[in-house]
Amino acid sequence: MSSKTTTKCLYCQSKNTKKEGKRKGKHETVQKYFCNSCNKNFTDKALKHKSYPAKIILNAISQYNLGHSQNKVSKLISSKFKTRIPQRTISQWINEYKTICTFARLRKQVICYNFKLHQAKLKLASEELQQQKFPLLKSYLEKIPTKEFPHHIFHPKPSK
């Protein structure tokens, strides 16, 4: 049973298409279409030749770029989507999409930020630290090396 749709053909951009059943994949079901103008079949799937939905791939890459290890990402995705993703698959996604992933180039800096002190926070909190009974904490925070910390990332852009 097929019905008319308003989906454009990927090949000829015609709107003269119809639904042509569904293809059941390993992790998702994809709607198939047939173009009456050029007689070609196509799907509306965002990522071609992928077993996992784009939502899972994007979540995995995002979790990795937030500083989690690939094994931790696998566990997080498993608990969120109820499907186990091998670490090797996550590694392949990271390598495949590293050129278009916005935060890939900042990953090292994000990890660095998680373990180092941001000077602006210390400056804002220093008055409170001096007034309260935390002089040892203040001296400890000041001793943390921040020479290689990317402070420029966290400064506001000048208004035009």
N, C-alpha and C positions, 0 to 999 in steps of 0.2 A: 504494500500500500504506500504510494508516494503522493506527495502534495507539493503544490507550487510554493515557492519562497521568493523573497526579495534579495537573496544572497547573490552577489556578483561572482561571475566566473573568474577564476584566477588567471586564466589563459587569454580570454577575449573581452573581459569586463562586461559581458552581457548579463542582463538581469533575467534572461529566459532560462532559469535553472529550476530544478526540482530536487527534493530530497530523494535519496536513493538508498535508504536503509542505514544501518549503523555498523561500524566495524569495532568489534570488541578487542581491546588490547590487553596487555598484561595488567595495567593499573588504571585504565580509563576506557570509556567507550566514546568513540568519535563519530559524529554525524557525517555521512557521505552525501555528496551532491552530484548531479549530472547536468551538464550544460546542453540544452537543446540546439544551441547555435553552432557550437564547434564539436559536439559529440564527445566531450572529454569528461572524465570523472575527477573530482577533487574533494578535499576536506577543508574544514575551517580551522584545523588544528594549528596552533601558534608555532610550535616547534616540530619540525619534521624529523623523522627517524629517531625519536626519543621514546623510551619505554615509560618514563615518568612524566607526569603533568608539569607544565611550566611553573605552577605554584610551588611545588616541592623543590624544583631545581633552584628557583629564586630564593626560597627560604634557606636552603642549604648554603648557597653562596653568601647570603647576607649574614648568617650565623658565623660562618668562617671569617668574614671580614670584620666582625665584631670582636674577634680575637680568640674564638674557641678553636680547639684542635679539631682535626677531621674526625677523630673517634668520638669526641664530644658532640660534634654536629650530627653524626650518625645517630647517637642516642637521643638528641633533642628532636630530630625529625621523626624518629621512630615513635616517640611518645606523643608528638603532636598529630601526626598523620596516620598512625597505626600501621606503618609499613617500614620494613627494615631496608635501609640503604647501605650497601657495602662502602667501606672507606675508600676503596679504589675507585668506585663510581663518583664519589664526591671529589676526589682528586682530579679525575678526568674533567668534570664540570668546571672546576676552578681553573684548570689550564685552558679549557676551550673558551671560556667567557672572560678571561682576565683582561682582554683588550677593551671590552665594552662595559665592564663592571666598574662603576664610578669609584668605589672605595678600595679597589684592589691596590692602588698605588699608595694609599694611606694606611694599610694594614699594620705595617711596622710601627708607624707613629701612634696608632690607636693602642697597640700593645704597650708601647713605651709610656703612653699617657696613663695607662692603668697602674703603672708601677712607680711613676715619678711624680714629683710635686709640680703643680702649676703655680708659677710665681704670683700671678694675679690673685689667686685664692688666698695665698699666704698674706699678701699685702692687705687684703680686705679683712682678713681674720686676725691680723697681728695686734690690733688695738684690743680686741676682745681677749686674745691670749694673754696680753700683758696685764689687763685689768683682772683677769681671773687667775687662778692658781695653776697655770700650765706653762711655766717657763721652760721646763725640761722638754715638753712636747714641741714648743717653738724652736728650741735649739736643735732638736732632732730633725725637724722638717727642713731647717735651713742647711743642714749638713748633707742632705740628699743631693747627689750631683744632677744638675739639669743643663749642663753645657750643651749637650746634643739634643735637647728637647725642642720640638718644633713650635715654639711660642707663637710664631707668625700665623699659624692656623687659627688660633683662638682670639685674635684681635679683630674688633669690628671693622667693617669696611667703611672708609670715609664717605660721608654723605655728599651728594653732588649738588 
